[in-house]
Amino acid sequence: MRLPHIEPMLATAGPLPSGPGWLGETKWDGVRCIAYAPAAAPVRLIGRSGTDFTERFPEVAAVLTEDVHGPLILDGELVIMRGGVPSFAAMQGRIHRTRPAAVQAGAAAAPALFVAFDLLHSGGRPLLSEPYARRRELLEGLELGRPGLRVPPTWDSVTEAFGWTREHALEGVIAKRADSFYRPGARSRDWIKIKHRRTADVVIGGWLPGGPGGTSVRAVLVGVPAEDGRLLFVGSVSSGMAGPERRALAAALIRLAVPTSPFTGTRGGLGLPRGTEVRFTRPELAAEVEFLEITDAGRLRQPVWRGLRA
């Protein structure tokens, strides 16, 4: 039979919900993907934006084709594990590979797995109007757990899920209403995503000017001091600053201007687009930022400004 195309349902960012009627899942730091498993044909892996990932992740397609007996549609995530936790950096190293040789090399060096967290179609019938708790029950009844394919557990307590995922350095939690239907393509408050974020003390070594005459900060360039005194560049921070704070910070940084970079390495190593105006400063102002993780390149992922340190 021909399986229907289904757009992924999306979660809304929000606070940790309380009260009965919620189930908790791990939020996986990977790439959202729906797996279509016909009864007698290879599995197809389709991303959230419609990209066909089947040939980019042949090891996942092979496992699902061999071990999933359709017709089924699974909602889940493509994930690459490093040190027992998902690695977004490792996934970025694979997601854009399309040449067969590069794809095979990536699959050998950094194999992905499919984490299935919802069942959307089974036995020739759609399950979108079944409650989430019932869909999970049916999914777990398929007994799909094996190398390359996982069905993660859920928690009856979202608070427990939040604590466990934080303890194990995972990205966060998705809280889902047990009685919620699956709404294709919708961003719903029936699913709430809560991320864990870490903080870091950093030193400002440069900034990107904005506003009239460069009187406002568009982004700050930050680093962390190494034991040998070098300032190691860890990224640029542009989110989290209010307008008045951007202008006040620019005034302070102008007084600390220096002609050359205080960071280890060359300006080209900062990862900025060609032609970007950069102003360097003496590394005297310390700040605190939130971030999701440190990438393999030593950069802060999704940093958010919290403020100058006293």
Secondary structure, DSSP 8 states (H G I E B T S, - for coil): ---------EEEE-----SSSEEEEEE-SSEEEEEEE-TTS--EEEETTS-B-TTT-HHHHHHHHHH--SSEEEEEEEE-EETTEE-HHHHHHHHT--SHHHHHHHHHHS--EEEEEEEEEETTEE-TTS-HHHHHHHHHHT---BTTEE----BS-HHHHHHHHHHTT-SEEEEEETT----TT-EEEEEEEEE--EEEEEEEEEEEEESGGG-EEEEEEEEEE-TTS-EEEEEEE-BT--HHHHHHHHHHHHTTEESS--BSS-GGGG---TT---EEE-TT-EEEEEESEE-TTS-EES-EEEEE--
